[in-house]
Amino acid sequence: MVPWRVVWWAFIGVAVATTLTTPASRDVTLHVRRAARKRRHMFAALVALTALHGAVEWHHLTTPRTGDFSGVALARSDAAPRAGALSVIVELDGENFRLTLHGSARNTIRTVKMGDVVVLDADRVAYDSRRLRFSAGRHVQGELRNVTVHATAPAPTPWHRAANRIHELVDRGARTMHSDDAALVRGLVLGDESRQPSRMTEAFRDAGLGHLLAVSGQNVVLILAALTPMFRRFTRWWRLSAALGVVSMFAVITRLESSVVRAAVMAGVVQVGYAIGRDVAPLRALAVTVIGIVSLDPLATWSVGFVLSVAATAGLIAITPHLGGSIFSATTAAQLGVAPFVLLWFGSMPLVALITNVLAVPVASLVMMIAPPLLTIAAFVPDSVSELLGTPVVASTRWVWWVAELGARVQVPALVNGVGWVVVVLGIAWRARRR
């Protein structure tokens, strides 16, 4: 009578809670032994059930319902350009399919945003195993063909409507900017790179700055830091509720990107620990976050964004203390954290990223802080005033873009690039040993 997912989520909540709280005991030794035994048992059960859960989710992913469909679908992404067409992920009866329209038919979904309703007729076709490997992280199981869209409607849920209004507000505030500048602002603030020209995206990735186009933990930290003075006026539990509400809404605004979900959950773990009087160590918070997310969604391990986000955060936590607190140290730590996966998936990791990040990240952080309030004001004033308000945002984004273009043009031979990274790793090891 109770959906199995509810039971599963309740179990995950208990498992994660045991890592943050332990029962009191007069005997310290007995307390430690009981806590350790309980955690081992809970962790073993969690691993076994997560493996079973992963098998169930993968089977569900590979066996979608196919054939004719006629009815209501929910958009699970914004409509975005895709190889000369418009594409959007839609949910049909609990299963995700990619809807792609060409030619004049694109106009029927041009304004569709995440959470909106789409009434359509289509044929459901399942992906083969090769395409599933690339779409599993987003739970996309197939594509729709012979599509006829009859109507679209705004999102029925209030949080999706609020998030879509914020996207529209950013667009209205950036209306006087050049299209490329506005697209880059959306990438830095909202993590939306769908409107960016391909040469811009390639330049950022070649310069090792691709992470700036995907909203991540940096944005969550900046938001919580900006709101901390206000949160301090609240009581402990009101402060926790406000912090969790802010990070949850920000995750919805940024379209539940895997890196943002990781950052939001980790921020929630830290906030809960603080509220119950338990200072959660960063590495432990990351471990609890990964266990929680992978337990609830085993297919998250197929998401490139999630894996790189976890690896970069682990690098920041484990390596930065040996290098100091400078931007260069943080950049080096994050790059080394993601190095195994970047080399495995992309084949190279530019050494120039150590320099471009130092030049671009501070300015990009400035854009993330000043763009939202300035664009909000610019959305309700005349164009001349809006253009004036957007001047510092445009100047900052062009600096970041210029650094990306310059870094992409620096072609370092593969041998020199490899030797450079070896020297960096040896330097870190030597410094850590001295400490």
Secondary structure by P-SEA (a helix, b strand, c coil): cccaaaaaaaaaaaaaaaacbbbbbccaaaaaaaaaaaaaaaaaaaaaaaaaaaaaaaaaaacccccccbbbbbbcccccccccbbbbbbbcccbbbbbbbccccccccccccccbbbbbcbbbbbbcaaaaaacccccccccccccccccccccccaaaaaaaaaaaaaaaaaccccaaaaaaaaaaaccccccccaaaaaaaaaacccccccccaaaaaaaaaaaaaaaaaccaaaaaaaaaaaaaaaaaaacccaaaaaaaaaaaaaaaaaaacccccaaaaaaaaaaaaaaacccccccaaaaaaaaaaaaaacccccccccaaaaaaaaaaaaaaaaaacccccccaaaaaaaacaaaaaaaaccaaaaaaaaacccaaaaaaaaaaaaaaaaaaaaaaaaaaaccccaaaaaaaaaaaaaaaaaaaaac
